[in-house]
């Protein structure tokens, strides 16, 4: 007997939708997409990008915030 409440994975569903959006854009593109176009399709803005780390593995932005 199937469960009344089916299992769902919202994060996985979101990733599937993002990959689908990239596939559609890539198929409509005349050539390779630049990073800005990919970011726009994924809804990634400059403030959304993860902080870059330096060679020591420390957060560069955290280091700057402390000074």
LOLOGU-790263 format. One line per 2 residues: for each residue x, y, z of N, C-alpha, C, O, CB. Coordinates in steps of 0.1 Angstrom, whole numbers, plus 2048, in hexadecimal, padded with zeros to 3 digits. Glycine has a CB too. Layout:
# residues N
X/Y/Z/X/Y/Z/X/Y/Z/X/Y/Z/X/Y/Z; ...
//
This chain:
# residues 67
808/7F4/800/800/800/800/809/80D/800/812/80E/809/7F6/800/80C; 807/816/7F7/80F/822/7F6/80D/82B/802/801/82C/807/80D/82A/7E9
817/832/806/815/83C/812/80C/847/80E/80B/84B/802/823/841/817; 805/84D/818/7FC/858/816/804/865/812/7FF/86D/80A/7F4/85A/822
810/866/818/818/872/815/824/86E/80E/82E/868/814/81B/879/823; 825/870/801/831/86C/7F9/83D/874/7FE/83C/87F/802/82E/86D/7EA
849/86D/7FD/855/874/800/858/87E/7F5/857/87C/7EA/861/869/801; 85D/88A/7FA/861/894/7F1/86F/89A/7F5/872/899/801/856/8A0/7F0
876/89E/7EC/883/8A4/7EE/883/8B2/7E7/886/8B2/7DB/88F/89B/7EA; 880/8BC/7EE/87F/8C9/7E8/88C/8CE/7E2/88C/8D4/7D7/87A/8D3/7F2
897/8CC/7E9/8A4/8D0/7E4/8A7/8C9/7D6/8AC/8CF/7CD/8AF/8CE/7EE; 8A5/8BC/7D6/8A7/8B5/7CA/89E/8BA/7BE/8A3/8BB/7B3/8A5/8A6/7CC
891/8BC/7C1/888/8C1/7B7/88D/8CF/7B2/88C/8D1/7A6/87A/8C3/7BD; 892/8D7/7BA/897/8E4/7B6/8A3/8E3/7AD/8A5/8EA/7A3/89B/8ED/7C2
8AC/8D9/7B1/8B8/8D7/7A8/8B4/8D2/79A/8BA/8D5/790/8C2/8CD/7AF; 8AA/8C9/79A/8A5/8C3/78D/8A0/8CE/785/8A2/8CF/779/89B/8B8/790
898/8D7/78B/893/8E3/783/89E/8EC/77E/89D/8F1/773/889/8EA/78C; 8A8/8EE/786/8B3/8F7/781/8BB/8F0/776/8BE/8F7/76C/8BD/8FA/78D
8BD/8E3/777/8C4/8DC/76C/8BB/8DD/75F/8C0/8DF/754/8C7/8CD/76F; 8AE/8DB/761/8A5/8DC/755/8A6/8EA/74F/8A6/8EB/742/897/8D9/75A
8A6/8F4/757/8A7/902/751/8B4/904/74A/8B4/90A/73F/8A6/90C/75D; 8BF/8FE/74F/8CC/8FF/748/8CC/8F8/73B/8D1/8FD/731/8D7/8FA/751
8C6/8EC/73B/8C5/8E4/72E/8BD/8EB/724/8C1/8EC/718/8BF/8D6/731; 8B2/8F1/728/8AA/8F9/71E/8B1/905/718/8B1/907/70C/89D/8FD/725
8B8/90C/721/8C0/918/71C/8CB/913/714/8CE/91A/709/8C5/920/728; 8D2/909/717/8DD/904/70F/8D9/8FF/702/8E0/901/6F8/8E5/8F8/717
8CD/8F9/701/8C8/8F4/6F4/8C4/8FF/6EB/8C4/8FE/6DF/8BD/8EA/6F6; 8C0/90A/6F1/8BC/916/6E9/8C8/91F/6E5/8C7/928/6DD/8B2/91E/6F0
8D3/91C/6EC/8DF/925/6EA/8E7/921/6DD/8E7/915/6D9/8E9/924/6F6; 8EC/92B/6D6/8F4/929/6CA/902/923/6CD/908/91E/6C4/8F5/936/6C2
907/925/6D9/914/920/6DD/915/91F/6EC/90B/91F/6F3/91F/92A/6D7; 921/91E/6F1/923/91D/6FF/91D/92A/706/91E/935/702/932/91C/703
917/927/712/911/932/71A/91C/938/723/924/930/728/905/92E/722; 91D/945/724/926/94B/72D/921/94A/73B/915/947/73E/929/95A/729
92A/94C/745/927/94A/753/91C/953/758/913/94F/760/933/94C/75C; 91B/95F/752/911/969/756/903/963/752/8F9/965/759/913/976/750
902/95D/746/8F5/958/741/8F1/94C/74A/8E6/94B/74E/8F6/953/732; 8FB/943/74D/8F8/938/756/8F3/93C/763/8E9/937/769/904/92F/757
8FA/946/769/8F6/94C/776/8E7/951/776/8E0/950/77F/8FF/957/77B; 8E4/958/76A/8D7/95E/769/8CC/953/768/8C2/954/76E/8D6/967/75C
8CF/948/761/8C6/93D/760/8C3/937/76E/8B8/933/771/8CB/932/756; 8CE/935/776/8CD/92F/783/8C8/939/78E/8C5/935/799/8DB/92A/787
8C7/946/78A/8C2/94F/794/8CD/953/79E/8CA/957/7AA/8B6/94A/79B; 8DA/952/79A/8E4/955/7A3/8E9/963/7A1/8EC/967/796/8F0/94B/7A1
8E9/96B/7AB/8EE/979/7AA/8FB/97A/7B1/900/971/7B7/8E4/983/7B1; 901/986/7B0/90E/988/7B6/90E/986/7C5/918/980/7CA/914/996/7B3
904/98A/7CB/903/988/7DA/900/97A/7DE/901/976/7EA/8F8/991/7DF; 8FB/972/7D4/8F8/964/7D8/904/95A/7D7/903/94F/7DB/8ED/95F/7CF
90F/95F/7D0/91A/956/7CE/921/953/7DB/922/95B/7E4/924/95C/7C4; 926/946/7DD/92D/943/7E9/93A/94B/7EA/940/94F/7E0/930/934/7EA
93E/94E/7F6/94B/956/7F8/957/94E/7F4/957/942/7F6/94C/95A/807; 960/955/7ED/96C/94E/7E9/976/94C/7F5/976/955/7FD/973/956/7DD
97D/941/7F4/986/93F/7FF/994/941/7FA/997/93F/7EE/985/930/804; 99D/945/803/9AB/946/7FF/9B2/939/801/9AC/92F/804/9B2/951/808
9BF/939/7FE/9C7/92C/7FE/9C7/925/80C/9C8/919/80C/9D5/92F/7FA; 9C5/92D/816/9C4/926/824/9B7/921/827/9B5/91A/831/9C8/930/82E
9AD/923/81E/9A0/91E/820/997/927/829/98C/924/82C/9A1/910/827; 99D/933/82C/995/93C/833/98C/944/82A/98F/945/81E/99E/946/83B
981/948/82F/977/950/827/97D/95E/825/980/965/82F/969/951/82F; 97F/962/819/984/96F/815/97B/97A/81A/980/984/81F/987/970/806
96E/978/819/965/983/81D/964/984/82D/963/98F/832/957/980/818; 966/979/834/966/979/842/972/980/847/972/988/851/965/96B/848
97D/97E/840/98A/985/843/989/994/841/98E/99C/84A/995/97F/83B; 983/998/836/981/9A6/834/978/9AD/83E/97A/9B8/841/97C/9A8/826
96D/9A6/842/963/9AB/84B/96A/9AE/859/965/9B7/860/957/9A2/84D; 974/9A6/85D/97A/9A8/86A/984/9B4/86A/987/9B8/875/981/99C/86D
988/9B9/85E/991/9C4/85F/98B/9D2/85D/992/9DC/85D/99B/9C2/854
//
